[in-house]
Amino acid sequence: MADIAAAPLILTSPPDGALARAERFVWRTARVLEQRLFAHHFREGAAAPVEAALEAYRNDDGGYGHALEPGLRGPASLPEHTARALRVLDAVGRCDARRAEDVCRYQTSVSTAEGALAAVRPVGNGRGAAGMPDAPGALSATGPVVGLLHRNEVWHAWLFRATHFCWQAVESLEAARPGEVEAAVLFLDHAPERARAEAAAERLGRLVRREGLAVLDPDPSASALGTAPPTADAGTRRPSAPDPGAPRLPHDYARTPDSLARAWFTDAEMARSLDVLEAGRREDGGWPVRHPAHTPEYVPLALLEARPMATIEALRTLAAYGRPVT
């Protein structure tokens, strides 16, 4: 009997087109979850198989683990895994109150009194690299989760405290790292007080330009920005990874044209940024991981699992801006 699950989807794009090549890359290298996500976004796949694949990463405490965020290995629930799960549910239109209730229960159990979630960094232990807090509470961990819950009109007691924390963190930013800015944008794009969010975004945009947190005039070779092949350190012989703290390109902040961050950049700056994104596709059809989250040391499996995720995100960004992805 033929294996239906292994049968390729019917292609509607040219065999050598970007979408067809990306699809072959995803089917060759991706986890089941990213395979299902690709099918949902680009081949009219249903949402239910995506949910089923995501369920394998869920723990009894309502959080998610098991390296859902590839750079954090191990089974334990962590805020970053749970944020990734929310992004998946949002992407397939299944981030409703019923599904978010367990997530909010977990977030309540691991947040500070102010409602903030702690960022984590990988650590080695007997069960793989799990994670440990880097700070008592971090905008980088809290902002994306709060923004997505507001986007989906979810309300929970924890969310009120977490929203207040995010407002304080965003409005007090004087010097920021790129990852904090990305998290702030994800919060501001969906925060309920729109006039306040627009004012905060305008101030944040000035900070990004003043501090050089965005590459506004990239060299044509910048398609490899942050993606240099791993090299061994002469002293430790440990391979190095792309720098997660490197400046971003405009599209990294404004993933869609309706993002508040889009106003930070001119049309020409955004066009150059998207040109670099398009040129970043590799010969195998996939995109590289330019800023690997939670992977300060080169972890081959983590970067391999993250590449299909980066590929789907690149295609969705290009499509959102009207760039052909066929």
C-alpha distance (Angstrom), angle and dihedral (degrees) to the residues before:
residue distance angle dihedral
M1 . . .
A2 3.80 . .
D3 3.78 118.2 .
I4 3.81 100.8 -118.9
A5 3.82 93.0 -173.2
A6 3.79 90.5 59.3
A7 3.80 95.2 48.2
P8 3.80 112.7 109.9
L9 3.77 118.4 -113.6
I10 3.80 116.4 -109.9
L11 3.80 107.3 -93.1
T12 3.79 119.2 -133.3
S13 3.80 94.6 -179.1
P14 3.81 129.5 73.4
P15 3.82 112.6 -77.4
D16 3.79 90.7 -117.4
G17 3.81 95.0 39.5
A18 3.79 123.0 118.1
L19 3.81 93.6 -107.1
A20 3.79 95.6 49.3
R21 3.79 92.3 46.7
A22 3.80 91.2 47.4
E23 3.78 89.9 50.1
R24 3.78 92.0 53.4
F25 3.81 88.9 48.8
V26 3.81 91.7 51.0
W27 3.81 94.2 48.2
R28 3.80 90.8 48.7
T29 3.81 98.9 46.0
A30 3.82 114.1 13.9
R31 3.77 132.4 98.6
V32 3.80 116.8 -112.1
L33 3.80 90.2 -99.6
E34 3.80 94.2 58.5
Q35 3.81 91.4 42.4
R36 3.80 89.0 56.1
L37 3.80 91.7 45.0
F38 3.79 91.8 52.3
A39 3.80 90.6 50.4
H40 3.81 90.5 49.3
H41 3.80 95.6 49.5
F42 3.79 100.4 39.3
R43 3.81 109.5 16.7
E44 3.81 102.5 41.2
G45 3.78 91.9 -105.3
A46 3.79 118.8 170.2
A47 3.79 124.3 -104.1
A48 3.81 95.2 -127.3
P49 3.84 96.2 73.9
V50 3.80 89.3 51.3
E51 3.79 90.8 52.7
A52 3.79 91.0 47.4
A53 3.81 91.6 52.8
L54 3.81 91.3 47.1
E55 3.80 92.1 51.4
A56 3.81 90.4 69.7
Y57 3.82 89.2 68.9
R58 3.83 96.3 50.4
N59 3.81 121.4 106.1
D60 3.79 130.2 -154.2
D61 3.81 91.5 -105.0
G62 3.81 90.5 66.2
G63 3.78 93.6 -105.9
Y64 3.78 130.2 104.5
G65 3.79 131.3 -119.1
H66 3.81 140.2 143.1
A67 3.83 94.1 107.3
L68 3.79 95.0 -59.4
E69 3.81 82.3 150.6
P70 3.83 95.0 49.3
G71 3.79 97.7 -143.4
L72 3.81 92.2 60.4
R73 3.77 109.5 65.9
G74 3.78 127.6 -167.2
P75 3.82 135.9 60.2
A76 3.82 100.8 -86.3
S77 3.79 121.9 114.4
L78 3.80 112.6 -110.8
P79 3.82 132.0 176.8
E80 3.82 91.9 -115.8
H81 3.80 92.0 55.5
T82 3.78 90.2 48.7
A83 3.81 91.8 49.2
R84 3.80 88.8 53.2
A85 3.81 90.0 50.4
L86 3.80 90.7 52.9
R87 3.80 90.6 50.8
V88 3.79 89.5 53.2
L89 3.80 93.1 48.2
D90 3.79 90.7 46.9
A91 3.80 91.6 49.4
V92 3.80 91.5 57.3
G93 3.80 96.5 38.9
R94 3.79 96.1 -110.0
C95 3.82 102.0 112.4
D96 3.80 95.4 111.0
A97 3.78 130.3 146.1
R98 3.80 94.2 -92.5
R99 3.79 93.8 54.7
A100 3.80 93.3 39.5
E101 3.82 94.5 53.2
D102 3.80 94.3 78.2
V103 3.80 90.5 44.1
C104 3.80 91.8 52.7
R105 3.80 90.5 47.6
Y106 3.78 89.2 55.2
Q107 3.82 92.6 45.0
T108 3.80 89.9 52.2
S109 3.79 90.8 53.7
V110 3.83 94.4 53.5
S111 3.81 102.3 34.5
T112 3.77 128.9 97.6
A113 3.79 123.2 -108.3
E114 3.82 86.9 -91.5
G115 3.80 91.0 55.6
A116 3.81 94.9 -107.6
L117 3.78 123.9 144.2
A118 3.78 120.6 -138.2
A119 3.78 121.5 -121.6
V120 3.78 113.4 -129.2
R121 3.75 136.9 -149.4
P122 3.80 126.0 -152.8
V123 3.79 118.7 -95.4
G124 3.78 130.4 178.9
N125 3.78 121.0 -117.7
G126 3.74 139.4 149.5
R127 3.80 92.8 -77.7
G128 3.79 97.4 47.0
A129 3.77 131.3 -86.4
A130 3.78 106.2 -36.3
G131 3.78 116.8 158.1
M132 3.76 148.9 -105.7
P133 3.80 132.2 -151.5
D134 3.78 118.6 -85.4
A135 3.82 94.4 -168.0
P136 3.83 138.2 4.6
G137 3.79 90.7 -104.1
A138 3.78 131.7 -6.7
L139 3.78 135.7 -162.5
S140 3.81 88.9 -146.4
A141 3.82 90.3 63.7
T142 3.80 99.5 34.4
G143 3.82 104.3 40.0
P144 3.82 99.4 63.9
V145 3.81 93.0 47.6
V146 3.80 94.4 47.7
G147 3.79 92.1 45.6
L148 3.79 93.6 52.5
L149 3.79 93.2 47.5
H150 3.80 90.5 52.0
R151 3.80 90.5 46.9
N152 3.78 88.5 57.5
E153 3.82 93.7 43.2
V154 3.78 93.5 -117.4
W155 3.79 116.7 159.6
H156 3.77 127.0 -165.0
A157 3.80 135.4 153.5
W158 3.81 91.1 -110.4
L159 3.79 90.9 52.9
F160 3.81 92.9 63.2
R161 3.80 92.0 57.6
A162 3.79 93.4 41.3
T163 3.81 91.5 50.5
H164 3.80 90.9 52.8
F165 3.81 89.9 50.4
C166 3.81 91.5 51.0
W167 3.79 92.8 50.6
Q168 3.78 91.3 51.6
A169 3.80 92.5 46.0
V170 3.80 95.3 47.4
E171 3.79 96.1 44.5
S172 3.81 92.4 48.4
L173 3.81 96.6 50.7
E174 3.79 109.0 124.3
A175 3.80 99.3 154.5
A176 3.76 118.6 19.2
R177 3.76 142.0 178.7
P178 3.81 118.9 -128.1
G179 3.79 92.4 -107.6
E180 3.81 91.1 55.6
V181 3.79 90.8 51.0
E182 3.80 91.5 50.8
A183 3.81 89.8 51.1
A184 3.80 91.5 47.3
V185 3.80 90.7 52.9
L186 3.81 91.9 50.4
F187 3.78 88.5 53.1
L188 3.81 97.0 43.6
D189 3.79 94.7 46.7
H190 3.81 89.7 65.2
A191 3.81 105.6 22.1
P192 3.83 111.6 129.8
E193 3.84 97.4 -126.5
R194 3.79 98.5 71.7
A195 3.82 100.1 -179.1
R196 3.79 90.2 49.7
A197 3.80 90.7 47.1
E198 3.81 92.3 51.4
A199 3.80 91.8 50.6
A200 3.81 91.9 48.5
A201 3.80 91.4 47.8
E202 3.79 92.1 51.1
R203 3.80 91.0 53.4
L204 3.80 91.2 45.5
G205 3.79 91.3 51.7
R206 3.79 91.0 55.5
L207 3.81 88.9 51.0
V208 3.82 91.7 51.0
R209 3.79 92.2 53.5
R210 3.79 94.7 41.2
E211 3.80 94.1 49.7
G212 3.81 95.2 42.3
L213 3.81 94.0 -119.1
A214 3.81 91.9 147.3
V215 3.80 129.2 54.6
L216 3.80 101.6 -131.2
D217 3.80 101.6 177.3
P218 3.80 106.2 31.1
D219 3.77 122.5 -172.4
P220 3.83 113.4 -113.8
S221 3.80 87.4 -109.2
A222 3.82 89.1 59.1
S223 3.78 88.7 98.0
A224 3.79 82.0 92.0
L225 3.80 93.0 50.1
G226 3.78 106.8 143.7
T227 3.79 92.3 -3.3
A228 3.78 105.0 92.4
P229 3.81 111.8 150.6
P230 3.79 112.7 -94.7
T231 3.77 114.0 -85.8
A232 3.77 128.7 -168.2
D233 3.77 119.6 -114.9
A234 3.78 108.1 -122.3
G235 3.77 93.1 -135.6
T236 3.79 101.5 44.1
R237 3.80 102.4 19.6
R238 3.79 85.8 -136.6
P239 3.82 113.8 139.4
S240 3.78 116.6 -118.2
A241 3.81 126.0 -129.9
P242 3.80 131.9 -144.1
D243 3.79 111.6 -78.2
P244 3.85 111.8 -98.5
G245 3.82 89.3 -163.8
A246 3.81 95.4 56.5
P247 3.83 118.1 121.6
R248 3.79 114.1 -88.0
L249 3.77 131.3 -129.0
P250 3.83 118.3 -115.4
H251 3.80 93.9 -101.3
D252 3.82 90.0 56.8
Y253 3.80 88.4 66.9
A254 3.82 98.8 33.8
R255 3.80 103.1 44.3
T256 3.80 91.4 170.3
P257 3.82 132.7 26.9
D258 3.81 91.6 -112.9
S259 3.81 93.7 57.8
L260 3.80 115.6 115.5
A261 3.81 87.3 -125.8
R262 3.81 91.0 65.1
A263 3.81 89.3 78.3
W264 3.82 89.8 61.8
F265 3.80 92.3 72.2
T266 3.78 137.0 53.5
D267 3.79 121.6 -120.3
A268 3.81 89.5 -106.4
E269 3.82 92.6 51.0
M270 3.78 91.7 50.0
A271 3.80 92.2 46.3
R272 3.82 90.8 53.5
S273 3.79 90.0 48.1
L274 3.80 92.1 52.8
D275 3.80 90.3 46.0
V276 3.79 88.3 57.5
L277 3.80 90.8 47.7
E278 3.80 91.6 51.9
A279 3.80 91.7 47.4
G280 3.80 90.9 50.8
R281 3.78 94.6 76.9
R282 3.80 111.5 115.9
E283 3.79 128.4 -135.2
D284 3.80 90.9 -99.8
G285 3.81 90.4 61.5
G286 3.80 96.8 -106.9
W287 3.77 133.5 104.1
P288 3.82 123.7 -119.8
V289 3.78 126.8 -115.4
R290 3.78 101.2 -105.0
H291 3.81 99.2 -178.9
P292 3.81 108.8 18.5
A293 3.77 110.1 -153.6
H294 3.81 118.0 -133.4
T295 3.81 93.4 -2.5
P296 3.82 106.7 110.1
E297 3.78 90.5 158.1
Y298 3.75 124.4 47.0
V299 3.82 107.9 -92.9
P300 3.81 108.2 178.9
L301 3.81 96.8 -157.8
A302 3.80 93.3 47.0
L303 3.79 93.4 51.1
L304 3.80 91.2 44.6
E305 3.81 91.5 53.3
A306 3.80 91.6 45.0
R307 3.82 95.7 54.8
P308 3.83 96.0 74.6
M309 3.81 87.7 49.6
A310 3.81 89.8 52.2
T311 3.80 89.9 47.4
I312 3.80 93.6 54.1
E313 3.81 91.2 46.3
A314 3.82 91.7 49.7
L315 3.80 92.4 51.1
R316 3.80 92.5 46.8
T317 3.80 91.8 49.6
L318 3.79 92.4 49.8
A319 3.80 91.1 47.4
A320 3.82 91.9 48.7
Y321 3.81 89.4 57.0
G322 3.77 93.4 47.0
R323 3.78 96.5 -105.4
P324 3.81 111.9 146.8
V325 3.80 113.2 -108.4
T326 3.79 98.3 179.9
